Amino acid sequence: MDTSNRVLARVVGTFRNKGMPNIQKIAEKVKEEVVDFRQYVAMAMAMRTDGIKERHWQKISNSVGFEVKPFEGFTL
């Protein structure tokens, strides 16, 4: 279990223990979204590597069906 899971589990538990079910539901939703997002982190980290060549961007673009290229101010 990574740090974000531990922290979010504690947050959910805190709201449960304090009898705050509405806020607990929000915290549970955030925790779920973080878990779902985790699968994309490695790809996002790889895409920011300076070693990615034009051919790599072309392959990514072909895979997703639209052009993906870095530019000044490019963010994911």
PDB file of N, CA, C and O in Angstrom, chain B, residues numbered from 101:
ATOM      1  N   MET B 101       0.852  -1.182   0.000  1.00  0.00           N
ATOM      2  CA  MET B 101       0.000   0.000   0.000  1.00  0.00           C
ATOM      3  C   MET B 101       0.888   1.232   0.000  1.00  0.00           C
ATOM      4  O   MET B 101       1.778   1.354   0.841  1.00  0.00           O
ATOM      5  N   ASP B 102       0.658   2.140  -0.929  1.00  0.00           N
ATOM      6  CA  ASP B 102       1.499   3.329  -0.996  1.00  0.00           C
ATOM      7  C   ASP B 102       1.001   4.419  -0.046  1.00  0.00           C
ATOM      8  O   ASP B 102      -0.010   4.260   0.638  1.00  0.00           O
ATOM      9  N   THR B 103       1.723   5.504  -0.024  1.00  0.00           N
ATOM     10  CA  THR B 103       1.410   6.598   0.898  1.00  0.00           C
ATOM     11  C   THR B 103       0.016   7.170   0.671  1.00  0.00           C
ATOM     12  O   THR B 103      -0.713   7.423   1.631  1.00  0.00           O
ATOM     13  N   SER B 104      -0.362   7.377  -0.594  1.00  0.00           N
ATOM     14  CA  SER B 104      -1.674   7.974  -0.856  1.00  0.00           C
ATOM     15  C   SER B 104      -2.793   7.076  -0.340  1.00  0.00           C
ATOM     16  O   SER B 104      -3.779   7.567   0.210  1.00  0.00           O
ATOM     17  N   ASN B 105      -2.648   5.765  -0.514  1.00  0.00           N
ATOM     18  CA  ASN B 105      -3.672   4.851   0.004  1.00  0.00           C
ATOM     19  C   ASN B 105      -3.773   4.919   1.519  1.00  0.00           C
ATOM     20  O   ASN B 105      -4.871   4.949   2.074  1.00  0.00           O
ATOM     21  N   ARG B 106      -2.626   4.944   2.185  1.00  0.00           N
ATOM     22  CA  ARG B 106      -2.638   4.999   3.654  1.00  0.00           C
ATOM     23  C   ARG B 106      -3.299   6.289   4.135  1.00  0.00           C
ATOM     24  O   ARG B 106      -4.137   6.269   5.037  1.00  0.00           O
ATOM     25  N   VAL B 107      -2.918   7.395   3.530  1.00  0.00           N
ATOM     26  CA  VAL B 107      -3.469   8.687   3.960  1.00  0.00           C
ATOM     27  C   VAL B 107      -4.972   8.723   3.713  1.00  0.00           C
ATOM     28  O   VAL B 107      -5.744   9.109   4.592  1.00  0.00           O
ATOM     29  N   LEU B 108      -5.384   8.318   2.513  1.00  0.00           N
ATOM     30  CA  LEU B 108      -6.814   8.363   2.206  1.00  0.00           C
ATOM     31  C   LEU B 108      -7.615   7.387   3.050  1.00  0.00           C
ATOM     32  O   LEU B 108      -8.750   7.687   3.422  1.00  0.00           O
ATOM     33  N   ALA B 109      -7.051   6.227   3.359  1.00  0.00           N
ATOM     34  CA  ALA B 109      -7.746   5.279   4.244  1.00  0.00           C
ATOM     35  C   ALA B 109      -7.935   5.889   5.630  1.00  0.00           C
ATOM     36  O   ALA B 109      -8.982   5.713   6.253  1.00  0.00           O
ATOM     37  N   ARG B 110      -6.921   6.604   6.109  1.00  0.00           N
ATOM     38  CA  ARG B 110      -7.047   7.274   7.419  1.00  0.00           C
ATOM     39  C   ARG B 110      -8.096   8.375   7.370  1.00  0.00           C
ATOM     40  O   ARG B 110      -8.865   8.546   8.316  1.00  0.00           O
ATOM     41  N   VAL B 111      -8.127   9.121   6.270  1.00  0.00           N
ATOM     42  CA  VAL B 111      -9.116  10.198   6.136  1.00  0.00           C
ATOM     43  C   VAL B 111     -10.529   9.614   6.156  1.00  0.00           C
ATOM     44  O   VAL B 111     -11.406  10.107   6.865  1.00  0.00           O
ATOM     45  N   VAL B 112     -10.738   8.552   5.365  1.00  0.00           N
ATOM     46  CA  VAL B 112     -12.055   7.907   5.333  1.00  0.00           C
ATOM     47  C   VAL B 112     -12.426   7.420   6.737  1.00  0.00           C
ATOM     48  O   VAL B 112     -13.551   7.625   7.192  1.00  0.00           O
ATOM     49  N   GLY B 113     -11.485   6.783   7.413  1.00  0.00           N
ATOM     50  CA  GLY B 113     -11.731   6.283   8.768  1.00  0.00           C
ATOM     51  C   GLY B 113     -12.049   7.396   9.754  1.00  0.00           C
ATOM     52  O   GLY B 113     -12.915   7.242  10.615  1.00  0.00           O
ATOM     53  N   THR B 114     -11.353   8.506   9.628  1.00  0.00           N
ATOM     54  CA  THR B 114     -11.597   9.645  10.516  1.00  0.00           C
ATOM     55  C   THR B 114     -13.021  10.148  10.370  1.00  0.00           C
ATOM     56  O   THR B 114     -13.707  10.381  11.366  1.00  0.00           O
ATOM     57  N   PHE B 115     -13.472  10.320   9.115  1.00  0.00           N
ATOM     58  CA  PHE B 115     -14.834  10.812   8.907  1.00  0.00           C
ATOM     59  C   PHE B 115     -15.876   9.780   9.347  1.00  0.00           C
ATOM     60  O   PHE B 115     -16.953  10.149   9.817  1.00  0.00           O
ATOM     61  N   ARG B 116     -15.560   8.493   9.197  1.00  0.00           N
ATOM     62  CA  ARG B 116     -16.474   7.445   9.663  1.00  0.00           C
ATOM     63  C   ARG B 116     -16.580   7.517  11.186  1.00  0.00           C
ATOM     64  O   ARG B 116     -17.680   7.487  11.737  1.00  0.00           O
ATOM     65  N   ASN B 117     -15.434   7.612  11.863  1.00  0.00           N
ATOM     66  CA  ASN B 117     -15.412   7.641  13.331  1.00  0.00           C
ATOM     67  C   ASN B 117     -16.067   8.887  13.902  1.00  0.00           C
ATOM     68  O   ASN B 117     -16.610   8.844  15.005  1.00  0.00           O
ATOM     69  N   LYS B 118     -16.027   9.985  13.181  1.00  0.00           N
ATOM     70  CA  LYS B 118     -16.623  11.231  13.668  1.00  0.00           C
ATOM     71  C   LYS B 118     -18.094  11.353  13.275  1.00  0.00           C
ATOM     72  O   LYS B 118     -18.739  12.362  13.558  1.00  0.00           O
ATOM     73  N   GLY B 119     -18.620  10.306  12.615  1.00  0.00           N
ATOM     74  CA  GLY B 119     -20.035  10.325  12.258  1.00  0.00           C
ATOM     75  C   GLY B 119     -20.365  11.361  11.201  1.00  0.00           C
ATOM     76  O   GLY B 119     -21.367  12.068  11.303  1.00  0.00           O
ATOM     77  N   MET B 120     -19.523  11.448  10.194  1.00  0.00           N
ATOM     78  CA  MET B 120     -19.726  12.411   9.104  1.00  0.00           C
ATOM     79  C   MET B 120     -19.884  11.646   7.785  1.00  0.00           C
ATOM     80  O   MET B 120     -18.985  11.667   6.945  1.00  0.00           O
ATOM     81  N   PRO B 121     -21.033  10.966   7.601  1.00  0.00           N
ATOM     82  CA  PRO B 121     -21.192  10.075   6.449  1.00  0.00           C
ATOM     83  C   PRO B 121     -21.120  10.774   5.095  1.00  0.00           C
ATOM     84  O   PRO B 121     -20.606  10.194   4.139  1.00  0.00           O
ATOM     85  N   ASN B 122     -21.614  11.990   4.991  1.00  0.00           N
ATOM     86  CA  ASN B 122     -21.562  12.690   3.699  1.00  0.00           C
ATOM     87  C   ASN B 122     -20.127  12.993   3.285  1.00  0.00           C
ATOM     88  O   ASN B 122     -19.753  12.798   2.129  1.00  0.00           O
ATOM     89  N   ILE B 123     -19.337  13.465   4.224  1.00  0.00           N
ATOM     90  CA  ILE B 123     -17.942  13.755   3.931  1.00  0.00           C
ATOM     91  C   ILE B 123     -17.173  12.450   3.743  1.00  0.00           C
ATOM     92  O   ILE B 123     -16.248  12.392   2.933  1.00  0.00           O
ATOM     93  N   GLN B 124     -17.536  11.421   4.468  1.00  0.00           N
ATOM     94  CA  GLN B 124     -16.910  10.113   4.301  1.00  0.00           C
ATOM     95  C   GLN B 124     -17.116   9.615   2.866  1.00  0.00           C
ATOM     96  O   GLN B 124     -16.183   9.090   2.259  1.00  0.00           O
ATOM     97  N   LYS B 125     -18.321   9.772   2.320  1.00  0.00           N
ATOM     98  CA  LYS B 125     -18.596   9.344   0.946  1.00  0.00           C
ATOM     99  C   LYS B 125     -17.725  10.092  -0.049  1.00  0.00           C
ATOM    100  O   LYS B 125     -17.242   9.508  -1.019  1.00  0.00           O
ATOM    101  N   ILE B 126     -17.523  11.382   0.186  1.00  0.00           N
ATOM    102  CA  ILE B 126     -16.656  12.174  -0.693  1.00  0.00           C
ATOM    103  C   ILE B 126     -15.230  11.646  -0.623  1.00  0.00           C
ATOM    104  O   ILE B 126     -14.576  11.473  -1.652  1.00  0.00           O
ATOM    105  N   ALA B 127     -14.751  11.392   0.583  1.00  0.00           N
ATOM    106  CA  ALA B 127     -13.391  10.870   0.761  1.00  0.00           C
ATOM    107  C   ALA B 127     -13.245   9.504   0.107  1.00  0.00           C
ATOM    108  O   ALA B 127     -12.206   9.217  -0.488  1.00  0.00           O
ATOM    109  N   GLU B 128     -14.257   8.660   0.204  1.00  0.00           N
ATOM    110  CA  GLU B 128     -14.211   7.343  -0.441  1.00  0.00           C
ATOM    111  C   GLU B 128     -14.147   7.485  -1.960  1.00  0.00           C
ATOM    112  O   GLU B 128     -13.439   6.730  -2.626  1.00  0.00           O
ATOM    113  N   LYS B 129     -14.879   8.442  -2.503  1.00  0.00           N
ATOM    114  CA  LYS B 129     -14.868   8.691  -3.954  1.00  0.00           C
ATOM    115  C   LYS B 129     -13.493   9.165  -4.396  1.00  0.00           C
ATOM    116  O   LYS B 129     -12.981   8.712  -5.420  1.00  0.00           O
ATOM    117  N   VAL B 130     -12.894  10.067  -3.641  1.00  0.00           N
ATOM    118  CA  VAL B 130     -11.552  10.561  -3.971  1.00  0.00           C
ATOM    119  C   VAL B 130     -10.551   9.409  -3.927  1.00  0.00           C
ATOM    120  O   VAL B 130      -9.701   9.289  -4.808  1.00  0.00           O
ATOM    121  N   LYS B 131     -10.651   8.572  -2.912  1.00  0.00           N
ATOM    122  CA  LYS B 131      -9.753   7.419  -2.794  1.00  0.00           C
ATOM    123  C   LYS B 131      -9.894   6.507  -4.005  1.00  0.00           C
ATOM    124  O   LYS B 131      -8.896   6.040  -4.554  1.00  0.00           O
ATOM    125  N   GLU B 132     -11.119   6.255  -4.415  1.00  0.00           N
ATOM    126  CA  GLU B 132     -11.381   5.410  -5.585  1.00  0.00           C
ATOM    127  C   GLU B 132     -10.776   6.028  -6.854  1.00  0.00           C
ATOM    128  O   GLU B 132     -10.190   5.320  -7.673  1.00  0.00           O
ATOM    129  N   GLU B 133     -10.919   7.334  -7.010  1.00  0.00           N
ATOM    130  CA  GLU B 133     -10.381   8.012  -8.191  1.00  0.00           C
ATOM    131  C   GLU B 133      -8.854   7.959  -8.210  1.00  0.00           C
ATOM    132  O   GLU B 133      -8.253   7.811  -9.274  1.00  0.00           O
ATOM    133  N   VAL B 134      -8.228   8.076  -7.047  1.00  0.00           N
ATOM    134  CA  VAL B 134      -6.763   7.980  -6.968  1.00  0.00           C
ATOM    135  C   VAL B 134      -6.315   6.575  -7.373  1.00  0.00           C
ATOM    136  O   VAL B 134      -5.344   6.420  -8.114  1.00  0.00           O
ATOM    137  N   VAL B 135      -7.015   5.565  -6.890  1.00  0.00           N
ATOM    138  CA  VAL B 135      -6.685   4.179  -7.246  1.00  0.00           C
ATOM    139  C   VAL B 135      -6.836   3.979  -8.755  1.00  0.00           C
ATOM    140  O   VAL B 135      -5.977   3.362  -9.385  1.00  0.00           O
ATOM    141  N   ASP B 136      -7.910   4.488  -9.333  1.00  0.00           N
ATOM    142  CA  ASP B 136      -8.131   4.361 -10.777  1.00  0.00           C
ATOM    143  C   ASP B 136      -7.057   5.088 -11.582  1.00  0.00           C
ATOM    144  O   ASP B 136      -6.634   4.602 -12.631  1.00  0.00           O
ATOM    145  N   PHE B 137      -6.618   6.242 -11.100  1.00  0.00           N
ATOM    146  CA  PHE B 137      -5.616   7.041 -11.814  1.00  0.00           C
ATOM    147  C   PHE B 137      -4.232   6.403 -11.776  1.00  0.00           C
ATOM    148  O   PHE B 137      -3.431   6.612 -12.687  1.00  0.00           O
ATOM    149  N   ARG B 138      -3.944   5.634 -10.742  1.00  0.00           N
ATOM    150  CA  ARG B 138      -2.616   5.061 -10.537  1.00  0.00           C
ATOM    151  C   ARG B 138      -2.103   4.321 -11.777  1.00  0.00           C
ATOM    152  O   ARG B 138      -0.900   4.330 -12.041  1.00  0.00           O
ATOM    153  N   GLN B 139      -2.992   3.683 -12.536  1.00  0.00           N
ATOM    154  CA  GLN B 139      -2.568   2.925 -13.712  1.00  0.00           C
ATOM    155  C   GLN B 139      -1.948   3.811 -14.793  1.00  0.00           C
ATOM    156  O   GLN B 139      -1.235   3.303 -15.658  1.00  0.00           O
ATOM    157  N   TYR B 140      -2.196   5.098 -14.766  1.00  0.00           N
ATOM    158  CA  TYR B 140      -1.677   6.006 -15.795  1.00  0.00           C
ATOM    159  C   TYR B 140      -0.379   6.705 -15.394  1.00  0.00           C
ATOM    160  O   TYR B 140       0.254   7.353 -16.227  1.00  0.00           O
ATOM    161  N   VAL B 141       0.016   6.584 -14.155  1.00  0.00           N
ATOM    162  CA  VAL B 141       1.176   7.318 -13.660  1.00  0.00           C
ATOM    163  C   VAL B 141       2.458   6.919 -14.386  1.00  0.00           C
ATOM    164  O   VAL B 141       3.230   7.789 -14.787  1.00  0.00           O
ATOM    165  N   ALA B 142       2.698   5.627 -14.561  1.00  0.00           N
ATOM    166  CA  ALA B 142       3.919   5.177 -15.229  1.00  0.00           C
ATOM    167  C   ALA B 142       3.989   5.713 -16.659  1.00  0.00           C
ATOM    168  O   ALA B 142       5.050   6.141 -17.112  1.00  0.00           O
ATOM    169  N   MET B 143       2.867   5.690 -17.363  1.00  0.00           N
ATOM    170  CA  MET B 143       2.843   6.205 -18.729  1.00  0.00           C
ATOM    171  C   MET B 143       3.111   7.711 -18.740  1.00  0.00           C
ATOM    172  O   MET B 143       3.877   8.195 -19.574  1.00  0.00           O
ATOM    173  N   ALA B 144       2.502   8.439 -17.843  1.00  0.00           N
ATOM    174  CA  ALA B 144       2.711   9.884 -17.784  1.00  0.00           C
ATOM    175  C   ALA B 144       4.168  10.206 -17.481  1.00  0.00           C
ATOM    176  O   ALA B 144       4.735  11.128 -18.068  1.00  0.00           O
ATOM    177  N   MET B 145       4.773   9.459 -16.575  1.00  0.00           N
ATOM    178  CA  MET B 145       6.190   9.675 -16.259  1.00  0.00           C
ATOM    179  C   MET B 145       7.069   9.365 -17.471  1.00  0.00           C
ATOM    180  O   MET B 145       8.025  10.090 -17.749  1.00  0.00           O
ATOM    181  N   ALA B 146       6.748   8.296 -18.186  1.00  0.00           N
ATOM    182  CA  ALA B 146       7.531   7.927 -19.373  1.00  0.00           C
ATOM    183  C   ALA B 146       7.395   8.979 -20.468  1.00  0.00           C
ATOM    184  O   ALA B 146       8.360   9.264 -21.177  1.00  0.00           O
ATOM    185  N   MET B 147       6.217   9.550 -20.609  1.00  0.00           N
ATOM    186  CA  MET B 147       5.989  10.529 -21.683  1.00  0.00           C
ATOM    187  C   MET B 147       6.713  11.848 -21.440  1.00  0.00           C
ATOM    188  O   MET B 147       6.879  12.642 -22.366  1.00  0.00           O
ATOM    189  N   ARG B 148       7.134  12.082 -20.234  1.00  0.00           N
ATOM    190  CA  ARG B 148       7.850  13.335 -19.980  1.00  0.00           C
ATOM    191  C   ARG B 148       9.360  13.175 -20.085  1.00  0.00           C
ATOM    192  O   ARG B 148      10.109  14.123 -19.848  1.00  0.00           O
ATOM    193  N   THR B 149       9.809  11.961 -20.444  1.00  0.00           N
ATOM    194  CA  THR B 149      11.233  11.681 -20.597  1.00  0.00           C
ATOM    195  C   THR B 149      11.786  12.378 -21.834  1.00  0.00           C
ATOM    196  O   THR B 149      11.163  12.346 -22.896  1.00  0.00           O
ATOM    197  N   ASP B 150      12.943  13.003 -21.703  1.00  0.00           N
ATOM    198  CA  ASP B 150      13.561  13.690 -22.837  1.00  0.00           C
ATOM    199  C   ASP B 150      13.973  12.737 -23.953  1.00  0.00           C
ATOM    200  O   ASP B 150      14.162  13.170 -25.089  1.00  0.00           O
ATOM    201  N   GLY B 151      14.116  11.442 -23.651  1.00  0.00           N
ATOM    202  CA  GLY B 151      14.571  10.473 -24.639  1.00  0.00           C
ATOM    203  C   GLY B 151      13.525  10.032 -25.641  1.00  0.00           C
ATOM    204  O   GLY B 151      13.834   9.255 -26.545  1.00  0.00           O
ATOM    205  N   ILE B 152      12.294  10.508 -25.507  1.00  0.00           N
ATOM    206  CA  ILE B 152      11.257  10.116 -26.458  1.00  0.00           C
ATOM    207  C   ILE B 152      11.531  10.799 -27.791  1.00  0.00           C
ATOM    208  O   ILE B 152      11.671  12.020 -27.863  1.00  0.00           O
ATOM    209  N   LYS B 153      11.603   9.998 -28.835  1.00  0.00           N
ATOM    210  CA  LYS B 153      11.904  10.477 -30.188  1.00  0.00           C
ATOM    211  C   LYS B 153      10.612  10.692 -30.966  1.00  0.00           C
ATOM    212  O   LYS B 153       9.530  10.302 -30.527  1.00  0.00           O
ATOM    213  N   GLU B 154      10.749  11.323 -32.131  1.00  0.00           N
ATOM    214  CA  GLU B 154       9.601  11.582 -33.008  1.00  0.00           C
ATOM    215  C   GLU B 154       8.851  10.284 -33.325  1.00  0.00           C
ATOM    216  O   GLU B 154       7.621  10.274 -33.368  1.00  0.00           O
ATOM    217  N   ARG B 155       9.585   9.198 -33.545  1.00  0.00           N
ATOM    218  CA  ARG B 155       8.926   7.928 -33.894  1.00  0.00           C
ATOM    219  C   ARG B 155       8.051   7.426 -32.744  1.00  0.00           C
ATOM    220  O   ARG B 155       7.026   6.781 -32.968  1.00  0.00           O
ATOM    221  N   HIS B 156       8.461   7.724 -31.527  1.00  0.00           N
ATOM    222  CA  HIS B 156       7.652   7.322 -30.376  1.00  0.00           C
ATOM    223  C   HIS B 156       6.342   8.102 -30.328  1.00  0.00           C
ATOM    224  O   HIS B 156       5.278   7.533 -30.082  1.00  0.00           O
ATOM    225  N   TRP B 157       6.428   9.410 -30.566  1.00  0.00           N
ATOM    226  CA  TRP B 157       5.225  10.234 -30.567  1.00  0.00           C
ATOM    227  C   TRP B 157       4.287   9.790 -31.685  1.00  0.00           C
ATOM    228  O   TRP B 157       3.068   9.787 -31.516  1.00  0.00           O
ATOM    229  N   GLN B 158       4.865   9.413 -32.837  1.00  0.00           N
ATOM    230  CA  GLN B 158       4.044   8.945 -33.957  1.00  0.00           C
ATOM    231  C   GLN B 158       3.320   7.655 -33.583  1.00  0.00           C
ATOM    232  O   GLN B 158       2.142   7.487 -33.901  1.00  0.00           O
ATOM    233  N   LYS B 159       4.018   6.750 -32.912  1.00  0.00           N
ATOM    234  CA  LYS B 159       3.409   5.488 -32.504  1.00  0.00           C
ATOM    235  C   LYS B 159       2.292   5.732 -31.479  1.00  0.00           C
ATOM    236  O   LYS B 159       1.233   5.109 -31.549  1.00  0.00           O
ATOM    237  N   ILE B 160       2.533   6.626 -30.548  1.00  0.00           N
ATOM    238  CA  ILE B 160       1.494   6.980 -29.561  1.00  0.00           C
ATOM    239  C   ILE B 160       0.291   7.575 -30.279  1.00  0.00           C
ATOM    240  O   ILE B 160      -0.850   7.207 -29.999  1.00  0.00           O
ATOM    241  N   SER B 161       0.546   8.498 -31.207  1.00  0.00           N
ATOM    242  CA  SER B 161      -0.539   9.130 -31.965  1.00  0.00           C
ATOM    243  C   SER B 161      -1.349   8.095 -32.733  1.00  0.00           C
ATOM    244  O   SER B 161      -2.579   8.143 -32.736  1.00  0.00           O
ATOM    245  N   ASN B 162      -0.661   7.157 -33.385  1.00  0.00           N
ATOM    246  CA  ASN B 162      -1.364   6.102 -34.123  1.00  0.00           C
ATOM    247  C   ASN B 162      -2.209   5.247 -33.189  1.00  0.00           C
ATOM    248  O   ASN B 162      -3.315   4.843 -33.548  1.00  0.00           O
ATOM    249  N   SER B 163      -1.701   4.971 -32.002  1.00  0.00           N
ATOM    250  CA  SER B 163      -2.420   4.118 -31.042  1.00  0.00           C
ATOM    251  C   SER B 163      -3.692   4.778 -30.515  1.00  0.00           C
ATOM    252  O   SER B 163      -4.717   4.116 -30.350  1.00  0.00           O
ATOM    253  N   VAL B 164      -3.623   6.083 -30.252  1.00  0.00           N
ATOM    254  CA  VAL B 164      -4.790   6.758 -29.666  1.00  0.00           C
ATOM    255  C   VAL B 164      -5.733   7.343 -30.711  1.00  0.00           C
ATOM    256  O   VAL B 164      -6.862   7.718 -30.395  1.00  0.00           O
ATOM    257  N   GLY B 165      -5.261   7.422 -31.970  1.00  0.00           N
ATOM    258  CA  GLY B 165      -6.137   7.895 -33.040  1.00  0.00           C
ATOM    259  C   GLY B 165      -6.158   9.394 -33.242  1.00  0.00           C
ATOM    260  O   GLY B 165      -6.995   9.899 -33.991  1.00  0.00           O
ATOM    261  N   PHE B 166      -5.258  10.120 -32.594  1.00  0.00           N
ATOM    262  CA  PHE B 166      -5.122  11.558 -32.830  1.00  0.00           C
ATOM    263  C   PHE B 166      -3.684  11.951 -32.538  1.00  0.00           C
ATOM    264  O   PHE B 166      -2.960  11.234 -31.847  1.00  0.00           O
ATOM    265  N   GLU B 167      -3.277  13.103 -33.073  1.00  0.00           N
ATOM    266  CA  GLU B 167      -1.887  13.517 -32.937  1.00  0.00           C
ATOM    267  C   GLU B 167      -1.556  13.934 -31.509  1.00  0.00           C
ATOM    268  O   GLU B 167      -2.257  14.731 -30.887  1.00  0.00           O
ATOM    269  N   VAL B 168      -0.472  13.370 -31.021  1.00  0.00           N
ATOM    270  CA  VAL B 168       0.040  13.705 -29.697  1.00  0.00           C
ATOM    271  C   VAL B 168       1.493  14.086 -29.881  1.00  0.00           C
ATOM    272  O   VAL B 168       2.321  13.249 -30.242  1.00  0.00           O
ATOM    273  N   LYS B 169       1.807  15.351 -29.631  1.00  0.00           N
ATOM    274  CA  LYS B 169       3.186  15.828 -29.734  1.00  0.00           C
ATOM    275  C   LYS B 169       3.406  16.870 -28.656  1.00  0.00           C
ATOM    276  O   LYS B 169       2.518  17.666 -28.351  1.00  0.00           O
ATOM    277  N   PRO B 170       4.593  16.856 -28.088  1.00  0.00           N
ATOM    278  CA  PRO B 170       4.882  17.897 -27.086  1.00  0.00           C
ATOM    279  C   PRO B 170       5.107  19.249 -27.754  1.00  0.00           C
ATOM    280  O   PRO B 170       5.543  19.320 -28.903  1.00  0.00           O
ATOM    281  N   PHE B 171       4.814  20.288 -27.041  1.00  0.00           N
ATOM    282  CA  PHE B 171       5.053  21.655 -27.482  1.00  0.00           C
ATOM    283  C   PHE B 171       5.338  22.482 -26.248  1.00  0.00           C
ATOM    284  O   PHE B 171       5.168  22.003 -25.127  1.00  0.00           O
ATOM    285  N   GLU B 172       5.761  23.688 -26.434  1.00  0.00           N
ATOM    286  CA  GLU B 172       6.036  24.565 -25.290  1.00  0.00           C
ATOM    287  C   GLU B 172       4.795  24.665 -24.420  1.00  0.00           C
ATOM    288  O   GLU B 172       3.730  25.058 -24.896  1.00  0.00           O
ATOM    289  N   GLY B 173       4.924  24.319 -23.174  1.00  0.00           N
ATOM    290  CA  GLY B 173       3.802  24.345 -22.246  1.00  0.00           C
ATOM    291  C   GLY B 173       2.963  23.067 -22.282  1.00  0.00           C
ATOM    292  O   GLY B 173       1.899  23.020 -21.664  1.00  0.00           O
ATOM    293  N   PHE B 174       3.418  22.030 -22.992  1.00  0.00           N
ATOM    294  CA  PHE B 174       2.710  20.746 -23.082  1.00  0.00           C
ATOM    295  C   PHE B 174       2.502  20.150 -21.696  1.00  0.00           C
ATOM    296  O   PHE B 174       3.437  20.053 -20.902  1.00  0.00           O
ATOM    297  N   THR B 175       1.272  19.757 -21.418  1.00  0.00           N
ATOM    298  CA  THR B 175       0.953  19.068 -20.166  1.00  0.00           C
ATOM    299  C   THR B 175       0.021  17.912 -20.477  1.00  0.00           C
ATOM    300  O   THR B 175      -0.657  17.901 -21.505  1.00  0.00           O
ATOM    301  N   LEU B 176      -0.002  16.962 -19.597  1.00  0.00           N
ATOM    302  CA  LEU B 176      -0.926  15.859 -19.756  1.00  0.00           C
ATOM    303  C   LEU B 176      -2.200  16.163 -19.005  1.00  0.00           C
ATOM    304  O   LEU B 176      -3.126  15.352 -19.007  1.00  0.00           O
TER     305      LEU B 176
END
